[in-house]
Amino acid sequence: MSSMLEGKTAFVTGGTGGIGSAICARFAREGAQVIAADLTQQGELSDQVEFAAYDVTDETICQNTFATLAERWDKLDILVNAAGIEIEKTIEDTTLEEWNRIFAINVTGMFLTSKYALPLLRKSDGASVINFGSYDGYIADPGLAAYCATKGAVHALTRAMACDHGPEGIRVNAICPGYVDTPMLQSFFGESGDIESLKKAVRDVHPIRTYGTPEDIANLVNWLASDEARYASGQLWVIDGGLSAQVQQMNL
């Protein structure tokens, strides 16, 4: 590895999930001190990655976590807001409780974490915040109404944060993945029917004939977190194997 993040500190929400754990592992290999913040620890963590129990929807936990972190670290260089859930329903089938829950995690959680991380981010010599949107924030998959709505909100908030905090030396970008091989994607495939045929169909709808891996996403996140991306801010970085570049009707 190139040690692109040597000496940097990083806080990753959703840090033990499919994509989050890949990001934490990549950051650690590049020399960063990393905290994987999540509700529970899943699996083994890489060297230089520390787990922290964290609930993005609880303001008190968010506030106390960063107050405690400020006693250990004199700055925070990288914040990744990767915590998120998906609800596979239309608005008609989505309950108000489900609607409020997905917004609490996908949008409000990003707001609370970023809000209380700001004092430490300001102390960095070039901080980077990386939020997780989705290509579903641009175009919609059927039956993902609430999820699409949250990702559109993430995109708008990312731009607003970049404008507000750029003068403080804080860059803010959003990653917008397409289909990535994670437990969330496996849930989308479901457990009934011809799953292998469905997986092949999903791969084949991409111009490059495959969906992504968590490591593919971590590669882009790592670059945005590094000083090489010093001029990149306020952007929505779509990484979807060309899926959203094509006219979908051509696949019929």
Backbone as CSV, one residue per row, in Angstrom:
resi,resn,N_x,N_y,N_z,CA_x,CA_y,CA_z,C_x,C_y,C_z
1,MET,0.831,-1.202,0.000,0.000,0.000,0.000,0.868,1.257,0.000
2,SER,0.238,2.379,-0.278,0.973,3.613,-0.496,1.115,4.492,0.738
3,SER,0.455,4.102,1.863,0.473,4.924,3.084,-0.103,6.307,2.817
4,MET,-1.162,6.369,2.022,-1.795,7.638,1.678,-2.377,8.362,2.878
5,LEU,-2.702,7.609,3.928,-3.378,8.210,5.078,-2.514,8.157,6.341
6,GLU,-1.229,8.041,6.158,-0.319,7.954,7.299,-0.499,9.144,8.229
7,GLY,-0.719,8.859,9.518,-0.868,9.911,10.514,-2.262,10.487,10.622
8,LYS,-3.192,10.029,9.810,-4.557,10.564,9.842,-5.439,9.745,10.778
9,THR,-6.513,10.380,11.238,-7.500,9.729,12.093,-8.819,9.651,11.335
10,ALA,-9.568,8.571,11.570,-10.807,8.357,10.818,-11.885,7.760,11.713
11,PHE,-13.104,8.201,11.489,-14.283,7.713,12.205,-15.284,7.280,11.154
12,VAL,-15.702,6.003,11.198,-16.561,5.437,10.158,-17.827,4.886,10.791
13,THR,-18.986,5.482,10.518,-20.230,4.900,10.998,-20.632,3.743,10.079
14,GLY,-21.373,2.797,10.645,-21.636,1.583,9.889,-20.352,0.834,9.625
15,GLY,-19.399,0.985,10.527,-18.033,0.537,10.278,-17.810,-0.956,10.314
16,THR,-18.810,-1.727,10.759,-18.651,-3.182,10.735,-19.560,-3.831,9.700
17,GLY,-20.236,-3.026,8.894,-21.078,-3.558,7.828,-20.247,-3.962,6.621
18,GLY,-20.929,-4.371,5.563,-20.233,-4.865,4.379,-19.285,-3.855,3.769
19,ILE,-19.778,-2.668,3.466,-18.923,-1.629,2.884,-18.091,-0.950,3.962
20,GLY,-18.694,-0.689,5.115,-17.982,-0.003,6.183,-16.736,-0.734,6.636
21,SER,-16.817,-2.051,6.766,-15.648,-2.812,7.211,-14.539,-2.787,6.169
22,ALA,-14.915,-2.785,4.886,-13.900,-2.696,3.822,-13.208,-1.339,3.849
23,ILE,-13.970,-0.281,4.135,-13.388,1.060,4.239,-12.418,1.129,5.411
24,CYS,-12.836,0.605,6.565,-11.972,0.635,7.744,-10.672,-0.129,7.492
25,ALA,-10.791,-1.293,6.871,-9.596,-2.097,6.591,-8.655,-1.373,5.639
26,ARG,-9.214,-0.713,4.614,-8.382,0.013,3.664,-7.699,1.203,4.340
27,PHE,-8.449,1.954,5.143,-7.862,3.080,5.862,-6.691,2.619,6.735
28,ALA,-6.895,1.496,7.439,-5.845,0.993,8.326,-4.606,0.600,7.539
29,ARG,-4.808,-0.038,6.393,-3.654,-0.426,5.574,-2.905,0.781,5.038
30,GLU,-3.620,1.895,4.899,-2.986,3.118,4.404,-2.377,3.951,5.525
31,GLY,-2.414,3.438,6.772,-1.708,4.093,7.864,-2.545,4.920,8.816
32,ALA,-3.864,4.930,8.648,-4.721,5.745,9.516,-5.064,5.015,10.811
33,GLN,-5.351,5.792,11.853,-6.000,5.282,13.052,-7.494,5.321,12.790
34,VAL,-8.188,4.215,13.021,-9.576,4.108,12.578,-10.483,3.646,13.705
35,ILE,-11.628,4.294,13.821,-12.693,3.828,14.707,-13.858,3.360,13.844
36,ALA,-14.225,2.088,14.014,-15.395,1.523,13.340,-16.571,1.649,14.292
37,ALA,-17.456,2.579,14.020,-18.581,2.871,14.906,-19.839,2.182,14.384
38,ASP,-20.457,1.377,15.230,-21.636,0.634,14.791,-22.419,0.185,16.019
39,LEU,-23.622,-0.299,15.775,-24.442,-0.775,16.888,-23.802,-1.969,17.577
40,THR,-23.285,-2.902,16.787,-22.620,-4.087,17.312,-21.395,-4.402,16.464
41,GLN,-20.476,-5.130,17.035,-19.302,-5.557,16.284,-19.609,-6.857,15.561
42,GLN,-19.337,-6.878,14.265,-19.558,-8.063,13.453,-18.223,-8.513,12.877
43,GLY,-17.755,-9.688,13.284,-16.515,-10.207,12.748,-15.286,-9.558,13.362
44,GLU,-14.126,-10.000,12.877,-12.854,-9.495,13.368,-12.503,-8.163,12.699
45,LEU,-11.864,-7.305,13.462,-11.423,-6.026,12.927,-9.954,-6.099,12.549
46,SER,-9.573,-5.317,11.553,-8.180,-5.249,11.137,-7.342,-4.562,12.204
47,ASP,-6.033,-4.776,12.131,-5.124,-4.032,13.006,-5.313,-2.536,12.771
48,GLN,-5.172,-1.775,13.827,-5.343,-0.309,13.812,-6.798,0.119,13.670
49,VAL,-7.739,-0.837,13.758,-9.168,-0.498,13.735,-9.758,-0.827,15.092
50,GLU,-10.382,0.159,15.695,-10.986,0.018,17.020,-12.503,0.103,16.891
51,PHE,-13.217,-0.775,17.573,-14.677,-0.726,17.545,-15.211,0.221,18.613
52,ALA,-16.268,0.949,18.264,-16.973,1.782,19.232,-18.472,1.563,19.059
53,ALA,-19.145,1.209,20.144,-20.602,1.072,20.095,-21.206,2.451,19.853
54,TYR,-22.070,2.549,18.842,-22.527,3.877,18.406,-23.887,3.749,17.727
55,ASP,-24.798,4.628,18.100,-26.137,4.676,17.509,-26.313,6.046,16.873
56,VAL,-26.351,6.088,15.543,-26.417,7.370,14.837,-27.716,8.124,15.106
57,THR,-28.739,7.438,15.621,-30.039,8.088,15.845,-30.166,8.695,17.236
58,ASP,-29.180,8.474,18.098,-29.242,8.929,19.486,-28.331,10.143,19.655
59,GLU,-28.922,11.312,19.821,-28.128,12.538,19.886,-27.171,12.540,21.076
60,THR,-27.618,12.023,22.211,-26.755,12.002,23.389,-25.523,11.149,23.147
61,ILE,-25.712,9.984,22.527,-24.577,9.113,22.221,-23.623,9.800,21.245
62,CYS,-24.168,10.425,20.219,-23.334,11.126,19.245,-22.510,12.217,19.919
63,GLN,-23.168,13.020,20.725,-22.489,14.129,21.401,-21.411,13.620,22.360
64,ASN,-21.755,12.609,23.165,-20.803,12.088,24.142,-19.625,11.377,23.479
65,THR,-19.892,10.700,22.373,-18.822,9.977,21.679,-17.734,10.934,21.214
66,PHE,-18.137,12.047,20.618,-17.131,12.972,20.105,-16.496,13.809,21.214
67,ALA,-17.232,14.027,22.309,-16.613,14.690,23.456,-15.516,13.813,24.044
68,THR,-15.783,12.504,24.128,-14.773,11.559,24.618,-13.606,11.444,23.645
69,LEU,-13.932,11.424,22.346,-12.884,11.308,21.338,-11.944,12.511,21.384
70,ALA,-12.497,13.681,21.706,-11.679,14.893,21.775,-10.661,14.833,22.908
71,GLU,-10.893,13.969,23.880,-9.927,13.789,24.960,-8.769,12.892,24.534
72,ARG,-8.959,12.129,23.469,-7.927,11.194,22.984,-7.203,11.720,21.760
73,TRP,-7.940,12.304,20.848,-7.377,12.793,19.587,-7.434,14.307,19.562
74,ASP,-6.414,14.922,19.025,-6.425,16.381,18.926,-7.088,16.867,17.650
75,LYS,-7.450,15.913,16.753,-8.115,16.278,15.505,-8.806,15.050,14.925
76,LEU,-9.726,15.294,14.010,-10.331,14.220,13.217,-10.142,14.609,11.755
77,ASP,-9.466,13.758,11.008,-9.164,14.059,9.612,-10.220,13.543,8.642
78,ILE,-10.838,12.412,8.992,-11.749,11.745,8.051,-13.006,11.305,8.789
79,LEU,-14.151,11.673,8.259,-15.438,11.177,8.752,-16.171,10.522,7.595
80,VAL,-16.562,9.268,7.794,-17.342,8.557,6.780,-18.699,8.207,7.383
81,ASN,-19.752,8.717,6.777,-21.116,8.424,7.210,-21.674,7.304,6.337
82,ALA,-21.381,6.050,6.749,-21.772,4.896,5.941,-22.948,4.124,6.520
83,ALA,-23.408,4.474,7.713,-24.534,3.752,8.307,-25.790,3.959,7.464
84,GLY,-26.522,2.889,7.233,-27.743,3.027,6.443,-28.524,1.726,6.389
85,ILE,-29.826,1.852,6.123,-30.695,0.692,5.947,-31.516,0.886,4.684
86,GLU,-32.176,-0.187,4.263,-33.027,-0.154,3.075,-34.385,-0.729,3.427
87,ILE,-35.427,-0.132,2.908,-36.793,-0.669,3.038,-37.321,-0.897,1.634
88,GLU,-37.735,-2.117,1.346,-38.148,-2.491,-0.009,-39.669,-2.473,-0.115
89,LYS,-40.207,-1.251,-0.209,-41.653,-1.077,-0.272,-41.998,0.175,-1.062
90,THR,-43.226,0.217,-1.576,-43.764,1.453,-2.132,-44.229,2.339,-0.987
91,ILE,-44.598,3.599,-1.265,-45.086,4.453,-0.180,-46.393,3.920,0.393
92,GLU,-47.194,3.269,-0.448,-48.470,2.740,0.032,-48.269,1.670,1.096
93,ASP,-47.220,0.875,0.938,-46.966,-0.226,1.868,-46.044,0.159,3.019
94,THR,-45.449,1.348,2.948,-44.535,1.799,3.996,-45.311,2.431,5.136
95,THR,-45.058,1.984,6.351,-45.709,2.591,7.500,-44.983,3.876,7.890
96,LEU,-45.656,4.721,8.656,-45.017,5.944,9.141,-43.829,5.609,10.033
97,GLU,-43.952,4.552,10.820,-42.840,4.135,11.672,-41.624,3.749,10.836
98,GLU,-41.844,3.011,9.754,-40.737,2.634,8.873,-40.139,3.850,8.184
99,TRP,-40.999,4.752,7.738,-40.541,5.985,7.087,-39.651,6.792,8.026
100,ASN,-40.116,6.987,9.260,-39.342,7.765,10.228,-38.032,7.066,10.598
101,ARG,-38.058,5.733,10.664,-36.851,4.997,11.033,-35.772,5.112,9.967
102,ILE,-36.137,4.961,8.706,-35.117,5.015,7.657,-34.552,6.428,7.516
103,PHE,-35.382,7.440,7.719,-34.858,8.809,7.698,-33.974,9.072,8.917
104,ALA,-34.344,8.491,10.072,-33.545,8.687,11.285,-32.135,8.135,11.099
105,ILE,-32.014,6.989,10.433,-30.702,6.362,10.256,-29.952,6.966,9.074
106,ASN,-30.605,7.035,7.919,-29.906,7.414,6.684,-29.631,8.909,6.568
107,VAL,-30.481,9.732,7.161,-30.331,11.186,7.001,-30.018,11.880,8.337
108,THR,-30.901,11.707,9.323,-30.675,12.370,10.606,-29.400,11.870,11.269
109,GLY,-29.096,10.594,11.111,-27.859,10.054,11.679,-26.630,10.699,11.078
110,MET,-26.681,10.967,9.790,-25.582,11.667,9.119,-25.464,13.102,9.641
111,PHE,-26.605,13.741,9.823,-26.637,15.105,10.364,-26.052,15.155,11.772
112,LEU,-26.507,14.266,12.667,-26.043,14.297,14.048,-24.551,13.988,14.155
113,THR,-24.102,12.962,13.441,-22.690,12.593,13.496,-21.815,13.726,12.987
114,SER,-22.203,14.310,11.865,-21.415,15.407,11.295,-21.428,16.624,12.209
115,LYS,-22.574,16.920,12.766,-22.714,18.074,13.653,-21.730,18.008,14.823
116,TYR,-21.674,16.857,15.476,-20.838,16.752,16.672,-19.384,16.428,16.352
117,ALA,-19.121,16.019,15.117,-17.733,15.814,14.695,-17.056,17.108,14.267
118,LEU,-17.829,18.125,13.955,-17.264,19.356,13.388,-16.149,19.995,14.218
119,PRO,-16.280,20.102,15.540,-15.182,20.731,16.293,-13.837,20.036,16.079
120,LEU,-13.839,18.701,16.008,-12.586,17.969,15.765,-12.154,18.068,14.310
121,LEU,-13.114,18.072,13.388,-12.786,18.195,11.964,-12.118,19.538,11.678
122,ARG,-12.553,20.582,12.357,-11.984,21.916,12.142,-10.510,21.985,12.539
123,LYS,-10.081,21.086,13.410,-8.695,21.087,13.878,-7.760,20.344,12.935
124,SER,-8.330,19.693,11.935,-7.510,18.983,10.957,-6.966,19.965,9.925
125,ASP,-5.827,19.634,9.388,-5.268,20.427,8.296,-5.770,19.854,6.970
126,GLY,-7.078,19.999,6.733,-7.678,19.483,5.506,-8.531,18.256,5.752
127,ALA,-9.660,18.429,6.448,-10.535,17.298,6.773,-11.380,16.896,5.571
128,SER,-11.787,15.627,5.578,-12.641,15.103,4.511,-13.827,14.365,5.117
129,VAL,-15.034,14.772,4.730,-16.266,14.086,5.123,-16.807,13.372,3.894
130,ILE,-17.112,12.102,4.038,-17.621,11.312,2.919,-18.945,10.692,3.340
131,ASN,-20.017,11.143,2.722,-21.354,10.646,3.010,-21.729,9.543,2.022
132,PHE,-22.722,8.745,2.396,-23.160,7.692,1.495,-24.549,7.989,0.958
133,GLY,-24.550,8.383,-0.338,-25.789,8.497,-1.077,-26.017,7.198,-1.826
134,SER,-26.535,7.320,-3.044,-26.787,6.134,-3.867,-27.148,6.595,-5.266
135,TYR,-26.944,5.709,-6.223,-27.477,6.042,-7.546,-28.992,6.135,-7.476
136,ASP,-29.602,5.532,-6.426,-31.046,5.657,-6.210,-31.439,7.061,-5.756
137,GLY,-30.468,7.920,-5.498,-30.779,9.315,-5.246,-30.930,10.108,-6.528
138,TYR,-30.532,9.507,-7.666,-30.689,10.113,-8.996,-31.879,9.513,-9.736
139,ILE,-31.900,8.185,-9.802,-32.962,7.447,-10.475,-33.530,6.451,-9.483
140,ALA,-34.677,5.895,-9.770,-35.350,5.071,-8.774,-35.470,3.617,-9.202
141,ASP,-35.187,2.736,-8.247,-35.550,1.331,-8.395,-36.980,1.161,-7.896
142,PRO,-37.775,0.322,-8.543,-39.143,0.083,-8.063,-39.142,-0.498,-6.652
143,GLY,-40.097,-0.082,-5.859,-40.270,-0.643,-4.530,-39.253,-0.198,-3.507
144,LEU,-38.601,0.932,-3.737,-37.625,1.458,-2.779,-37.905,2.931,-2.495
145,ALA,-39.157,3.283,-2.362,-39.547,4.689,-2.301,-38.878,5.450,-1.157
146,ALA,-38.981,4.933,0.054,-38.412,5.633,1.203,-36.893,5.697,1.109
147,TYR,-36.279,4.620,0.666,-34.823,4.585,0.506,-34.373,5.645,-0.499
148,CYS,-35.045,5.697,-1.643,-34.706,6.702,-2.653,-34.831,8.114,-2.084
149,ALA,-35.885,8.339,-1.304,-36.099,9.664,-0.721,-34.962,10.043,0.223
150,THR,-34.502,9.084,1.026,-33.408,9.405,1.956,-32.119,9.724,1.206
151,LYS,-31.865,9.014,0.125,-30.613,9.238,-0.596,-30.641,10.571,-1.348
152,GLY,-31.805,10.983,-1.824,-31.920,12.316,-2.396,-31.622,13.385,-1.355
153,ALA,-32.071,13.149,-0.131,-31.801,14.090,0.958,-30.315,14.131,1.289
154,VAL,-29.662,12.969,1.296,-28.217,12.912,1.552,-27.454,13.720,0.508
155,HIS,-27.869,13.598,-0.750,-27.182,14.328,-1.818,-27.292,15.837,-1.593
156,ALA,-28.484,16.306,-1.263,-28.684,17.741,-1.059,-27.916,18.237,0.163
157,LEU,-27.946,17.457,1.238,-27.253,17.869,2.453,-25.740,17.874,2.245
158,THR,-25.250,16.941,1.446,-23.813,16.908,1.147,-23.368,18.202,0.488
159,ARG,-24.103,18.644,-0.507,-23.753,19.899,-1.185,-23.805,21.078,-0.220
160,ALA,-24.845,21.098,0.632,-24.980,22.201,1.579,-23.817,22.226,2.566
161,MET,-23.431,21.062,3.064,-22.303,20.982,3.994,-21.005,21.429,3.333
162,ALA,-20.825,21.043,2.073,-19.612,21.449,1.358,-19.529,22.964,1.237
163,CYS,-20.654,23.593,0.975,-20.681,25.059,0.858,-20.447,25.734,2.202
164,ASP,-21.079,25.203,3.251,-20.985,25.827,4.568,-19.609,25.679,5.193
165,HIS,-18.978,24.532,5.007,-17.774,24.223,5.768,-16.493,24.167,4.940
166,GLY,-16.628,24.371,3.642,-15.433,24.491,2.811,-14.499,25.597,3.274
167,PRO,-15.029,26.787,3.645,-14.142,27.851,4.130,-13.384,27.495,5.405
168,GLU,-13.830,26.447,6.098,-13.150,25.996,7.311,-12.122,24.899,7.014
169,GLY,-11.917,24.623,5.727,-10.948,23.602,5.348,-11.487,22.190,5.381
170,ILE,-12.809,22.059,5.311,-13.447,20.746,5.371,-14.092,20.440,4.022
171,ARG,-13.622,19.389,3.387,-14.223,18.945,2.128,-15.345,17.960,2.422
172,VAL,-16.420,18.031,1.640,-17.560,17.121,1.832,-17.995,16.578,0.477
173,ASN,-18.032,15.268,0.364,-18.460,14.590,-0.855,-19.400,13.452,-0.507
174,ALA,-20.090,12.941,-1.507,-20.937,11.762,-1.316,-20.558,10.686,-2.322
175,ILE,-20.499,9.460,-1.844,-20.338,8.288,-2.688,-21.736,7.786,-3.047
176,CYS,-21.947,7.459,-4.317,-23.260,7.004,-4.774,-23.124,5.639,-5.442
177,PRO,-23.102,4.564,-4.649,-22.903,3.242,-5.238,-24.148,2.730,-5.957
178,GLY,-23.904,1.814,-6.873,-24.982,1.025,-7.452,-25.082,-0.283,-6.690
179,TYR,-25.257,-1.375,-7.410,-25.343,-2.693,-6.778,-23.962,-3.121,-6.283
180,VAL,-23.866,-3.417,-4.991,-22.613,-3.850,-4.389,-22.894,-5.138,-3.613
181,ASP,-21.990,-6.099,-3.712,-22.175,-7.410,-3.099,-22.017,-7.316,-1.585
182,THR,-23.113,-7.019,-0.906,-23.158,-6.870,0.546,-24.374,-7.642,1.075
183,PRO,-24.491,-7.795,2.395,-25.696,-8.419,2.948,-26.976,-7.706,2.523
184,MET,-26.922,-6.384,2.313,-28.101,-5.657,1.857,-28.524,-6.126,0.469
185,LEU,-27.549,-6.356,-0.414,-27.871,-6.854,-1.756,-28.420,-8.265,-1.683
186,GLN,-27.860,-9.100,-0.823,-28.360,-10.462,-0.679,-29.801,-10.451,-0.176
187,SER,-30.134,-9.493,0.684,-31.510,-9.342,1.146,-32.428,-8.960,-0.005
188,PHE,-31.922,-8.116,-0.893,-32.687,-7.718,-2.078,-32.980,-8.928,-2.964
189,PHE,-31.997,-9.823,-3.101,-32.206,-11.023,-3.912,-33.255,-11.933,-3.297
190,GLY,-33.361,-11.935,-1.976,-34.357,-12.755,-1.314,-33.944,-14.203,-1.219
191,GLU,-34.878,-15.026,-0.768,-34.595,-16.439,-0.524,-35.448,-17.383,-1.363
192,SER,-36.323,-16.851,-2.167,-37.190,-17.720,-2.946,-36.954,-17.507,-4.438
193,GLY,-37.418,-18.456,-5.249,-37.274,-18.345,-6.689,-35.878,-18.735,-7.142
194,ASP,-35.584,-18.428,-8.389,-34.297,-18.777,-8.981,-33.308,-17.641,-8.710
195,ILE,-32.653,-17.705,-7.559,-31.771,-16.615,-7.128,-30.593,-16.448,-8.079
196,GLU,-30.029,-17.567,-8.549,-28.872,-17.467,-9.421,-29.205,-16.765,-10.732
197,SER,-30.407,-17.021,-11.265,-30.831,-16.334,-12.486,-30.999,-14.842,-12.230
198,LEU,-31.527,-14.503,-11.052,-31.692,-13.093,-10.697,-30.337,-12.416,-10.553
199,LYS,-29.393,-13.102,-9.921,-28.053,-12.522,-9.774,-27.412,-12.284,-11.142
200,LYS,-27.583,-13.234,-12.041,-27.021,-13.081,-13.385,-27.675,-11.913,-14.112
201,ALA,-28.990,-11.780,-13.956,-29.691,-10.677,-14.605,-29.202,-9.335,-14.086
202,VAL,-28.963,-9.262,-12.769,-28.462,-8.014,-12.175,-27.058,-7.709,-12.693
203,ARG,-26.213,-8.724,-12.781,-24.871,-8.502,-13.335,-24.938,-8.033,-14.785
204,ASP,-25.796,-8.683,-15.570,-25.826,-8.421,-17.002,-26.431,-7.069,-17.367
205,VAL,-27.198,-6.470,-16.453,-27.780,-5.166,-16.752,-26.723,-4.065,-16.695
206,HIS,-25.561,-4.381,-16.100,-24.446,-3.433,-16.049,-23.630,-3.523,-17.340
207,PRO,-23.205,-2.414,-17.914,-22.355,-2.458,-19.096,-21.074,-3.279,-18.890
208,ILE,-20.524,-3.280,-17.680,-19.311,-4.062,-17.434,-19.627,-5.484,-16.974
209,ARG,-20.913,-5.831,-16.938,-21.390,-7.184,-16.658,-20.980,-7.715,-15.283
210,THR,-20.977,-6.849,-14.317,-20.761,-7.284,-12.943,-21.233,-6.185,-12.008
211,TYR,-21.558,-6.566,-10.776,-21.801,-5.541,-9.762,-20.556,-5.398,-8.898
212,GLY,-20.584,-4.431,-8.018,-19.377,-4.060,-7.307,-19.108,-4.888,-6.074
213,THR,-17.917,-4.694,-5.530,-17.530,-5.281,-4.256,-17.321,-4.158,-3.247
214,PRO,-17.366,-4.479,-1.962,-17.066,-3.447,-0.960,-15.702,-2.804,-1.172
215,GLU,-14.746,-3.592,-1.651,-13.401,-3.058,-1.891,-13.399,-2.021,-3.016
216,ASP,-14.256,-2.208,-4.030,-14.374,-1.214,-5.092,-14.783,0.140,-4.516
217,ILE,-15.727,0.109,-3.597,-16.206,1.346,-2.983,-15.128,1.928,-2.067
218,ALA,-14.463,1.064,-1.314,-13.411,1.527,-0.398,-12.280,2.216,-1.151
219,ASN,-11.990,1.766,-2.364,-10.929,2.406,-3.155,-11.240,3.876,-3.418
220,LEU,-12.482,4.159,-3.804,-12.865,5.544,-4.078,-12.930,6.360,-2.789
221,VAL,-13.468,5.768,-1.737,-13.523,6.461,-0.452,-12.111,6.816,0.013
222,ASN,-11.188,5.881,-0.147,-9.807,6.127,0.274,-9.207,7.323,-0.464
223,TRP,-9.456,7.411,-1.753,-8.923,8.549,-2.511,-9.545,9.859,-2.035
224,LEU,-10.850,9.869,-1.841,-11.515,11.093,-1.388,-11.054,11.505,0.008
225,ALA,-10.658,10.526,0.809,-10.169,10.832,2.152,-8.748,11.375,2.147
226,SER,-8.029,11.135,1.075,-6.602,11.471,1.025,-6.374,12.905,0.552
227,ASP,-5.139,13.352,0.713,-4.764,14.698,0.272,-4.731,14.816,-1.251
228,GLU,-4.682,13.680,-1.954,-4.725,13.730,-3.410,-6.030,14.345,-3.914
229,ALA,-7.077,14.256,-3.097,-8.395,14.764,-3.490,-8.659,16.152,-2.907
230,ARG,-7.623,16.906,-2.667,-7.752,18.199,-1.979,-8.665,19.184,-2.697
231,TYR,-8.861,19.017,-4.016,-9.685,19.944,-4.785,-11.078,19.386,-5.046
232,ALA,-11.372,18.233,-4.493,-12.663,17.570,-4.711,-13.585,17.842,-3.531
233,SER,-14.679,18.545,-3.786,-15.645,18.813,-2.722,-16.996,19.165,-3.331
234,GLY,-18.039,18.841,-2.588,-19.394,19.173,-3.010,-19.911,18.326,-4.152
235,GLN,-19.303,17.157,-4.385,-19.658,16.335,-5.539,-20.299,15.018,-5.118
236,LEU,-21.070,14.461,-6.034,-21.738,13.175,-5.854,-21.066,12.189,-6.797
237,TRP,-20.294,11.265,-6.237,-19.446,10.371,-7.020,-20.180,9.056,-7.264
238,VAL,-20.731,8.920,-8.457,-21.456,7.699,-8.817,-20.455,6.607,-9.175
239,ILE,-20.605,5.448,-8.555,-19.755,4.302,-8.836,-20.681,3.089,-8.969
240,ASP,-21.065,2.801,-10.215,-22.123,1.802,-10.441,-21.887,0.930,-11.670
241,GLY,-20.643,0.820,-12.110,-20.359,-0.040,-13.249,-21.031,0.392,-14.541
242,GLY,-21.350,1.676,-14.627,-21.992,2.205,-15.825,-23.489,2.015,-15.870
243,LEU,-24.080,1.484,-14.797,-25.513,1.165,-14.787,-26.387,2.363,-15.146
244,SER,-26.113,3.513,-14.511,-26.984,4.676,-14.719,-26.601,5.494,-15.949
245,ALA,-25.579,5.062,-16.683,-25.160,5.787,-17.879,-25.959,5.400,-19.112
246,GLN,-26.644,4.271,-19.032,-27.298,3.718,-20.224,-28.804,3.983,-20.231
247,VAL,-29.377,3.888,-21.409,-30.832,3.912,-21.551,-31.340,2.522,-21.219
248,GLN,-32.100,2.417,-20.147,-32.500,1.085,-19.687,-33.368,0.321,-20.688
249,GLN,-34.133,1.073,-21.503,-34.996,0.395,-22.465,-34.203,-0.438,-23.470
250,MET,-32.907,-0.106,-23.658,-32.102,-0.849,-24.616,-31.838,-2.265,-24.132
251,ASN,-32.121,-2.536,-22.849,-31.902,-3.871,-22.321,-33.128,-4.757,-22.436
252,LEU,-34.223,-4.217,-22.977,-35.445,-5.001,-23.088,-35.370,-5.943,-24.293
